[in-house]
Amino acid sequence: MSEIRKGRVEYKVEKAGIVQVAVGKVSFGPEQLYDNASAIFEAVVKAKPASCKGRYLKSATISSTMGPGVTLDAVAIAKQWS
């Protein structure tokens, strides 16, 4: 728990380039969830290698652990931090 408070979060990246990361907990408010998701998207967009051509962030979906996914506008997310 102390690692999370320091801003360190573990995430999983699959071979296909899928990133899985926890954005928050049930006790988090909307602002906290938004800030966490924004930080994750910013880190992913800024990690784009210079040699990578075309769209880096192709799609984005957010969901609760067992809930349905909600598709986000990946183009708008990429433009916000590029």
C-alpha positions in Angstrom: 0.0 0.0 0.0 2.9 2.4 0.7 4.1 1.9 -2.9 0.8 3.1 -4.3 0.9 6.2 -2.1 4.3 7.0 -3.5 2.9 7.0 -7.0 4.2 3.6 -8.0 1.7 1.3 -9.8 2.3 -2.0 -11.4 0.7 -2.8 -14.7 0.6 -5.7 -17.1 1.4 -5.5 -20.8 0.4 -8.4 -23.1 2.3 -9.5 -26.2 -0.4 -7.9 -28.4 0.3 -4.5 -26.8 -2.6 -4.5 -24.4 -2.0 -2.6 -21.2 -3.9 -3.6 -18.1 -3.7 -1.4 -15.1 -5.9 -0.6 -12.1 -7.1 3.0 -12.1 -8.6 3.1 -8.7 -10.8 1.6 -6.0 -14.5 1.8 -5.2 -13.7 4.3 -2.4 -12.2 6.8 -4.9 -14.1 9.8 -6.0 -14.7 10.8 -9.6 -11.8 13.4 -9.5 -9.4 10.8 -8.2 -10.4 8.3 -10.9 -10.1 10.9 -13.6 -6.6 12.1 -12.4 -5.4 8.5 -12.2 -6.7 7.6 -15.7 -5.2 10.8 -17.1 -1.8 10.0 -15.6 -1.9 6.5 -17.1 -2.9 7.8 -20.6 -0.3 10.5 -20.5 2.5 8.0 -19.6 1.4 5.6 -22.4 1.2 8.4 -25.0 4.6 9.9 -24.0 6.2 6.4 -24.1 5.7 6.3 -27.9 9.1 5.5 -29.5 10.3 8.1 -32.1 10.6 5.2 -34.6 6.9 4.3 -34.3 4.9 5.5 -37.2 1.1 5.9 -37.4 -1.3 5.7 -34.5 0.2 4.5 -31.3 -2.9 4.4 -29.2 -5.4 2.5 -31.3 -8.2 2.0 -28.7 -9.0 2.5 -25.1 -11.6 0.8 -22.9 -12.3 1.2 -19.2 -14.3 -1.1 -17.0 -14.9 -2.2 -13.5 -13.4 -5.6 -12.6 -16.4 -7.7 -13.8 -18.4 -5.0 -15.5 -18.9 -4.2 -19.1 -16.2 -2.1 -20.9 -16.8 1.5 -21.9 -15.0 2.5 -25.1 -13.1 5.8 -24.9 -12.1 8.1 -27.8 -8.5 7.1 -28.3 -7.8 9.8 -30.9 -8.9 12.5 -28.4 -6.8 11.0 -25.7 -3.7 10.8 -27.9 -4.2 14.4 -29.1 -4.5 15.7 -25.5 -0.9 14.6 -24.6 0.9 14.7 -27.9 
